Structures are given as structure tokens and as C-alpha cells.
Amino acid sequence: MIRYKLKDIQSLPDQRGIDIQYVGVKNVEVPLIIQRKDSTDQVVSAKATMSVALPKEHRGTHMSRFIEILGEWGQKNLLGVDIEGCLEAISTRLEARSARLKFKFKYFIEKTAPVSGLKSPMGYDCSFEGILVNGKYSFVLGVEVPVTTLCPCSKEISDYGAHNQRTLVKLNVSYDAEKMVWIEDLIGLIEKCGSSPIFPLLKREDEKYVTELAYNNPKFVEDILREVISRVRNIDELTWFEVDCEAFESIHTHSAWAYHQENK
């Protein structure tokens, strides 16, 4: 077989003098193995985003190498566990001073209806993100949790009823690699801060319960944010966190929104 040496255009120098902070591949579908709090594993379908910093001297990066490295890590059955090791491989193979790897996935938890006791799985959007800059590694765990909120002002001024809405709380946290923070704990923490948690399956007696629970527990978006912050501050393992709270208003075309981040 005759082999031809193909010209590597992307490795040619670039004259425009512009560093690119991150360049790579996005929405790469992979299976991800996640350890649950009960010591079992859950296999989820994840979408990976992988990127590196590209110095101004280089025209392009080697996109195929991202997929190669991800495939190699998947064969080790460590995907989603040793993100730091995967990032080190990316940084070495692509000769980059910084690299990022983020997995987005749906994580399922069995929910029990409050009165009927019926059980059904509920999916939550979650993410794992690793960042490696000049050999320094950091990790961010993200969860997105929907809750019900009922407007305190609407309840106060109305003769009967009050408008309510679904509110999405996004929590991202960072902590030392040798410690552990569980997805289940973060989700449970957030659900306690709403007017009522949300369930995938409700019978009539359950619907009555959550409707009355929300009515007796009205919350502004600011209330939700402050309650989440207060609880998260008590998690000793964390070094940094951010909270994003958006209420999809039922009587307006806009959303009510609040945000906060801090180092611990």
C-alpha cells in the first residue's frame, strides 16, 4: 500500500495575532457512569464539550484528538470519574496550557408522591465540569431543580387564590477533589426551598396536598435564592458556589430572576 503524506493545514502558523481562549468539540454523545449515594451506579447518556486554549501562533487545533482521548477514557471505564486524568491527556496530546471538559446529562431519582406513596422516576439536568489551567485542576458539579413557587403578594391582595409558577433553580458548586458532594443531597436541599417540590406522578390526593402546601408557603424568587444560599453555606466541603433562580411567570410574559455567587 502506498502511503501519502497529507499536508496538515491546521498546524500552519497564523499571522493575525489572536489567542483563542477555548476551541474544541461540542455535544459529543457518550455513556457516562455515575456513582450514586447508595453506592450503586447509574449509566446515563451524556453530551460532552471538550476544549483547549489555542495560542495565536497556531491556526487550528486537532479536533479528532478530542474524540480519540474520550474514546480511550471510555474504554478504561473511568469516564466521568477521572476527569482530571482525561484533561491531563488532552492538555498533553494537544500541547495546550489549559483544557476544559464538561458532561451534561439527565440524572434520575425515584420520587414518592406525598400522599398516595406512588413512586416514579424524575429526571434532573446535571453536569460535571473539569478545568485544567497550567497544571491546576478545578471541578464544578451542577444541578438544575424545578420547584413550585406561589407569589406572596398575589396571595395577600387576592380574595381567593394566588398565581403560582414553575421555578428553575440552577446550582453550581466547586470542592476539593478528595472530598465528595452528592447530587442527591444538592437536589434535596433545593427542593426544600420552594413553595412545594415537583413530582412526576400525582394522584388527586397528592395534587390537593401540593397545591395547599404551596398556598401555605408563598415564596418570591428572592426568598428562594436566599434560602438556597443559607443552606449551601452550611456545606463545609464547598470552596465556591453560584445560584441562578428563574421563575417562569404565569401572569407575565417575562421571568422573575435572581443570581448570586461567592467563594467560601
Secondary structure, DSSP 8 states (H G I E B T S, - for coil): --------GGGSB--S---EEEEEEEEEEEEEEEE-TTS-EEEEEEEEEEEEEE-TTBS---HHHHHHHHHHHHHTT-TTT-HHHHHHHHHHHTT-SEEEEEEEEEEEEEEE-TTT--EEEEEEEEEEEEEEETTEEEEEEEEEEEEEEE-HHHHHH-SS---EEEEEEEEEEEE-TTS---HHHHHHHHHTTSSEE--S---HHHHHHHHHHHHTS---HHHHHHHHHHHHTT-TTEEEEEEEEEEE-SSSSSEEEEEEEEE-
